Amino acid sequence: MIVYQNKDDLENWPPLEGRYKIGNKNSPIAVCTNASIDEIKLDLKKIAIIGKCVTENIGIEKIIQNTVSNPNIRYLVLCGRDSKGHFVAQAIESLIKNGVDKEKRIIGAKGNMPYLKNLDDKVIETFQNQIKTINLIGETSPSKIERIIDETLKTEPEKFQKEGLKIRRIKEIEAKPAKWLPDPSGYFLITIDKDKQKIIVEHYKKGKINKKIVGNNAKEICDTIAKLDLIGEFGQRLEHAMYLARELKKAEIAIKSNLNFEQDNELDITSGKVERKREEQDEYDWHD
């Protein structure tokens, strides 16, 4: 059931978390920077919200829900860089123009997965009627983007006729640790060889070594453990598989960052040289 909220009831807006900044909740303008993150800095007094979006499914769903829940927003500025293969701006404009089909696929969208399966038809229709896009895709200059925003604000757009939709929040489940049970099929010891840049995993069964796996990364070793079926069929099979994945990823990070690694202990970033490589302050090459 769709419930409308009062136009002045924006204390808890926006309803969904994300990588965005909140400005003037009464502004008629929202800004989507697509794959660009930090370089587009705008006057928050002029806009209601600004944030990135790199996928044409979950990302767009969040934009829609955070938009239709604020009836003051009438324009969505699409700027910044597109993430490769996703065409978020094109998908949003296709959605407003064409809607979705029976499978909730955005009609006319070019991306590989433009499905809005988590949204009711009423939410999608409201977004189509409420929002007009301002397509500045590819533009990253804050001054140029803000100039367009200023021109739009001068038109004094009217508020949306209907009150904002109240978006149903998914109930949060507090994470709690489970009582650990031993695997009847054996246990794993994980170490690293920094010189050879290798992760070493030994599987012990009844106290005797059963298998020894050597690999370059967590994925290859996880795949090998699964292929060899080394985790027992018991009540905590999934928990043990997740535990191994965590520890193996830590080992991989330790090798790549020249850190010390000890199984079951947190990585100590002061134990070795950490090299961080950051190409750009955006997610242009982000893939789902």
Steps between C-alpha positions, in 0.01 A plus 500: 500500500627847409477764772554870433691715744445866572710742296642649818581162650856469371680459831606144420553552129657339299373154597785298346868514583758561231803694391345845488489838671186673617446867428183709512209255531266760355701539180338371179831362370678170555837423342634164385874507430498149350847343544669824610536532875700778659589754234149639448443726798187716485332752730284276719264788574381484140436127472309243700743210458809408300644153457650245267335210316694233314241231421181509299312282749553533877657844461206636304256339743656696785489824301131447427406425860698790642342728241132410515509519880571875471223680303712816474739334252398558137832482313781247487830630364699221332868588488846351549641192330303191407624173647605270217228275368221630722370818333320622812392838359363340185310246709342771718386699198367183336309419817332840514408481132409131461448345843563130562372177347337207680839378618578845647765561234541864403371525145767630263787490752839401352658351811540130570269487802253791513247326724305670783369188671483655847260781408121506487338629183361797693849609606626479142199691364542772760865545403401525132244771573700689761846528345648674200863432418771753418754305298855622557658157478875523456516842664714511815555875536323618819472857369333392175261265679413762761429755229231270357364443850474876556311540173260224598436651843403829337204325337356440848363153422183399681496224756371163391123484531497191718662462836818299518478123510592333823757236415482175693824437683641150515523380859858494622631182659774548756801285419598258777777240517406132505640244740786342308486126438800298376485346155500118535684476168803691624644850525708745296826680574569808286841663460670721241838499331588864436807418291310278260182707528299188576216403733545156658207302634542171681201279576531265798283197559513325837817693577684389185556715195259406222546762227732791429378775268719781370355793309533861398166632620199426717266415213719228351548335837129524587416339166752220565370431851148480360610267218677271747193514729712548811231659718286246682126450466386632836288776652757778460625417151407847370651678800829314452503580128448870575773487765748354251411764243563778753833361615621431146411853389693637796798289395476632144489860625798433724710376207404788273558761770811342659327445834544229760225240506385276784190290464209614724669834574424839350745638247746743655550779250803622698683169456622567150506740215156575360487613141176659389443561131205723409468585135212747514248635750210343318361164401523528123624142468255358753331175394219313674 
